[in-house]
Each structure stands twice: as C-alpha cells, then as structure tokens.
C-alpha cells in the first residue's frame, strides 16, 4: 500500500515539475495534454502551442505603410499600390529587434536582419 502511495506521489511531482517548466505566451496557460505532456492552451481561443515559445517583437512602421511582409528574407514594412509592391524597408523599431537578437543569439537573422 505504501509503495502505491509513493509511486503516485513521484508521478504527480514529475507532472507538476513539467508544468512549472512550461512558460506560455500571453493569452495561453500551461496544461497537461491527454498524454501527460505540458502544452500551452489558449484561454479565449481554441488553440494550443508548445511551451517556451519565444515571442518576436512586432514590426512597427510609419504612416506610409500599407502592409507588413514576413518572408524568408525577414520582416519588412511595405507599401503597395494596386497590388504591386512599391517600397520595402526595415521595421522602424530596430533597437527592439537588436535587443531581441542579443538576448536570443540562437535565432538566426535573415537578410532583412529582423
């Protein structure tokens, strides 16, 4: 009987430890899935994501922008005219992006640098 209680205590501590190691983005909370793995589940949306995702800064652009493009070369402020790209430039919050990359050196920069 005591062995069963010890076993259940060890298992519950292991799950609790996995949940405490799970950091979620805003709007998500850590929860165990049906297999006992920690995941981030949406609070107001029916979505889930892995734990410990890194949130990149939001690209900020001036009033001239008509869109924000995220492609293989990076994140860009873009101006379109009649469906054609007229102008493309780097996000204007460069300091925030530089800070982000210095805090996360394992994330590779692309040609757009952000």
Buried (B, 14 or more C-beta within 10 A) or exposed (E): EEEEEEEEEEEEEEEEEBBEEBEBEEEBEBBBEEEEEBBBBBEEEEEEEEBEEEEBBEBBBEEEBEEBBEEEEBBBBBBBEEEEEEEBBBBBBEEBBEEBBEEEEEEEEEEBBB
